[in-house]
Amino acid sequence: MFPRNDLPCPALKEKLNKLLPVIFLAWFALSRWPGLLPPNFSAATALAFCAGVYFRGAAAWWLPLGAMLATDVALNVFYYHVAPFGSCLLLNYAIYAGLIGLGRWFGRRAAFWKLLGGGLLGAVIFYLVTNTLSWLQDPAYAKTMAGWIQALTIGHPDIHPSTWEFFRNTLLSGGLFTALFAGSAKLTEAAESPADKTTGARNDEEPEAEETPEEAEV
């Protein structure tokens, strides 16, 4: 009999972990295809949140933000026929960076339902921040509580869909894609043997012990 550590679980886990970023980015790119899904039904907020949860190191930042930049430039050039990059996109990227930070705060060990709640929270944050800034910058909105509520609900009366419908789609897509991303990641964790989980937990704790070598000299 082979020892448990010789079973293919570690190799399978490694392959699945390498595939996760590819799966996430492929879903994101597909969700941005014009006309394929309803307006604002995108994996963007879920990708940012789940990248913070599951991607390691600097990849948690540059992979999702780089994918968003690449798709924005491609859409602007080849579909909308406008300038490749606009200053307004910087605000979106700042919000997405905040969602990545939110995902890192949750962490990959959070339960599935907590991650689903985090993905929904990310969609709500994106909706509130972007539409509040729209209310502040758009002279068509009265700078009153009523004007702010209008910006969050019906938006401009002559523009359809309404802001509320955009929010509905953002919330639904945020929940759906977070469930898909987190569910896929949880399945890869299920392929990990108990011994591997113990080893992984020890490896996660080791850097913390090495951060303060001075303590050994006291």
C-alpha positions as CSV (number, residue, x, y, z in Angstrom):
1,M,0.0,0.0,0.0
2,F,1.2,3.5,-0.8
3,P,1.3,6.0,2.1
4,R,-1.5,8.6,2.0
5,N,0.8,11.4,1.0
6,D,1.5,9.5,-2.3
7,L,-2.1,9.6,-3.3
8,P,-2.9,12.0,-6.2
9,C,-4.9,14.4,-4.1
10,P,-2.0,17.0,-3.7
11,A,-1.4,16.9,-7.5
12,L,-5.1,17.2,-8.3
13,K,-5.5,20.1,-5.8
14,E,-2.5,21.9,-7.4
15,K,-4.0,21.6,-10.9
16,L,-7.4,22.7,-9.7
17,N,-5.9,25.7,-7.8
18,K,-4.0,26.7,-11.0
19,L,-7.3,26.5,-13.0
20,L,-9.3,28.6,-10.6
21,P,-7.9,32.0,-11.8
22,V,-8.5,30.9,-15.5
23,I,-12.1,29.9,-14.7
24,F,-12.8,33.1,-12.8
25,L,-11.3,35.3,-15.6
26,A,-13.1,33.3,-18.4
27,W,-16.5,33.7,-16.7
28,F,-15.8,37.4,-16.2
29,A,-14.8,38.0,-19.8
30,L,-17.9,36.0,-21.0
31,S,-20.2,38.1,-18.8
32,R,-19.0,41.3,-20.4
33,W,-19.8,40.2,-24.0
34,P,-22.2,42.9,-25.3
35,G,-25.7,41.7,-25.5
36,L,-25.1,38.3,-24.1
37,L,-26.5,39.1,-20.6
38,P,-28.9,41.8,-19.3
39,P,-27.4,45.3,-18.6
40,N,-25.1,45.3,-15.6
41,F,-25.4,41.6,-15.2
42,S,-21.6,41.1,-14.9
43,A,-19.2,39.0,-12.9
44,A,-17.0,42.1,-12.1
45,T,-17.9,42.7,-8.5
46,A,-17.8,38.9,-7.8
47,L,-14.4,38.6,-9.5
48,A,-12.9,41.4,-7.5
49,F,-14.3,40.0,-4.2
50,C,-13.3,36.3,-4.9
51,A,-9.9,37.3,-6.2
52,G,-9.3,38.9,-2.8
53,V,-10.5,35.7,-1.1
54,Y,-8.7,33.1,-3.2
55,F,-5.8,34.6,-5.2
56,R,-2.5,34.8,-3.4
57,G,0.0,37.7,-3.2
58,A,0.1,40.4,-5.8
59,A,-2.0,38.3,-8.2
60,A,-5.1,39.1,-6.1
61,W,-4.7,42.7,-7.3
62,W,-3.2,42.7,-10.8
63,L,-5.1,39.8,-12.2
64,P,-8.6,41.0,-11.8
65,L,-7.8,44.7,-12.3
66,G,-5.7,43.8,-15.4
67,A,-8.6,41.7,-16.8
68,M,-11.0,44.6,-16.2
69,L,-8.6,47.1,-17.9
70,A,-8.1,44.8,-20.9
71,T,-11.8,44.2,-21.4
72,D,-12.6,47.9,-20.9
73,V,-10.1,48.9,-23.5
74,A,-11.3,46.2,-26.0
75,L,-14.9,47.2,-25.6
76,N,-14.2,50.9,-26.0
77,V,-12.1,50.5,-29.1
78,F,-13.9,47.7,-30.9
79,Y,-17.5,48.0,-29.8
80,Y,-18.3,51.5,-28.5
81,H,-15.7,53.2,-30.8
82,V,-14.6,55.7,-28.1
83,A,-11.3,56.6,-26.5
84,P,-9.6,53.4,-25.1
85,F,-9.5,54.7,-21.5
86,G,-11.5,57.3,-19.6
87,S,-10.8,58.9,-16.3
88,C,-14.1,57.8,-15.0
89,L,-12.8,54.2,-15.1
90,L,-10.3,55.0,-12.4
91,L,-13.1,55.4,-9.9
92,N,-14.5,52.0,-10.9
93,Y,-11.0,50.4,-10.4
94,A,-10.7,52.1,-7.0
95,I,-14.0,50.5,-5.9
96,Y,-13.0,47.1,-7.3
97,A,-9.7,47.4,-5.4
98,G,-11.8,48.0,-2.3
99,L,-13.8,44.9,-3.0
100,I,-10.5,42.9,-3.4
101,G,-9.5,44.2,0.1
102,L,-12.9,43.1,1.4
103,G,-12.3,39.6,0.0
104,R,-8.9,39.4,1.7
105,W,-10.6,40.4,4.9
106,F,-13.1,37.5,4.6
107,G,-10.4,35.0,3.7
108,R,-10.6,31.6,2.0
109,R,-11.5,29.8,5.2
110,A,-14.8,31.6,5.5
111,A,-17.9,29.4,5.1
112,F,-19.6,29.4,1.8
113,W,-22.7,31.3,3.0
114,K,-20.4,34.0,4.5
115,L,-18.6,34.4,1.1
116,L,-22.0,34.6,-0.6
117,G,-23.0,37.4,1.8
118,G,-19.7,39.1,1.1
119,G,-20.3,39.0,-2.7
120,L,-23.7,40.5,-2.2
121,L,-22.3,43.1,0.1
122,G,-19.7,44.0,-2.6
123,A,-22.5,44.5,-5.1
124,V,-24.3,46.8,-2.7
125,I,-21.2,48.8,-2.0
126,F,-20.5,49.2,-5.8
127,Y,-24.1,50.4,-6.4
128,L,-24.1,52.9,-3.5
129,V,-20.7,54.4,-4.2
130,T,-21.1,54.7,-8.0
131,N,-24.6,56.2,-7.9
132,T,-23.9,58.5,-5.0
133,L,-20.9,59.9,-7.0
134,S,-23.2,60.2,-10.0
135,W,-25.7,62.2,-7.9
136,L,-22.9,64.5,-6.8
137,Q,-21.5,65.1,-10.2
138,D,-24.6,65.1,-12.4
139,P,-26.3,68.6,-12.5
140,A,-29.6,67.0,-13.4
141,Y,-29.9,65.6,-9.9
142,A,-31.0,68.0,-7.1
143,K,-28.4,68.1,-4.3
144,T,-31.0,67.1,-1.8
145,M,-32.1,63.8,-0.1
146,A,-34.8,63.5,-2.7
147,G,-32.3,63.9,-5.5
148,W,-30.0,61.3,-4.0
149,I,-32.9,58.8,-3.7
150,Q,-33.8,59.6,-7.3
151,A,-30.2,58.7,-8.3
152,L,-30.4,55.5,-6.4
153,T,-33.8,54.4,-7.8
154,I,-35.3,55.8,-11.0
155,G,-32.2,57.7,-12.2
156,H,-33.0,59.9,-15.2
157,P,-36.6,59.5,-16.2
158,D,-35.8,59.5,-19.9
159,I,-33.1,56.8,-19.6
160,H,-34.0,53.1,-19.4
161,P,-33.4,50.7,-17.7
162,S,-33.7,52.6,-14.4
163,T,-31.0,52.8,-11.8
164,W,-33.0,50.4,-9.6
165,E,-33.1,47.8,-12.4
166,F,-29.3,48.2,-12.8
167,F,-29.0,47.5,-9.1
168,R,-31.2,44.4,-9.3
169,N,-29.0,43.0,-12.0
170,T,-25.8,43.9,-10.2
171,L,-27.1,42.2,-7.0
172,L,-28.3,39.1,-8.8
173,S,-25.1,38.7,-10.8
174,G,-22.9,39.4,-7.8
175,G,-24.7,36.7,-5.9
176,L,-24.7,34.2,-8.8
177,F,-21.1,34.6,-9.8
178,T,-19.8,34.6,-6.2
179,A,-21.7,31.4,-5.6
180,L,-20.1,29.9,-8.7
181,F,-16.6,31.1,-7.9
182,A,-16.7,30.2,-4.2
183,G,-18.4,26.9,-4.9
184,S,-15.7,25.9,-7.4
185,A,-13.0,26.8,-4.9
186,K,-14.8,24.8,-2.1
187,L,-14.8,21.8,-4.4
188,T,-11.1,22.0,-4.9
189,E,-10.7,22.1,-1.1
190,A,-12.8,19.0,-0.9
191,A,-10.2,17.2,-3.1
192,E,-7.6,17.9,-0.5
193,S,-6.7,15.1,1.9
194,P,-6.9,15.7,5.7
195,A,-3.1,15.4,5.9
196,D,-2.7,18.1,3.2
197,K,-5.1,20.4,5.1
198,T,-3.0,20.0,8.3
199,T,0.2,20.7,6.4
200,G,-1.4,23.7,4.6
201,A,-2.6,25.1,7.9
202,R,0.9,24.8,9.4
203,N,2.5,26.4,6.4
204,D,0.1,29.4,6.8
205,E,1.1,29.8,10.4
206,E,4.9,29.5,9.8
207,P,5.5,33.0,8.4
208,E,3.9,34.6,11.4
209,A,6.4,32.8,13.7
210,E,9.3,34.0,11.5
211,E,8.3,37.7,11.5
212,T,9.7,38.4,14.9
213,P,13.1,36.7,15.3
214,E,14.0,39.1,18.0
215,E,11.8,37.2,20.4
216,A,14.2,34.2,20.3
217,E,17.0,36.4,21.4
218,V,15.4,37.8,24.5
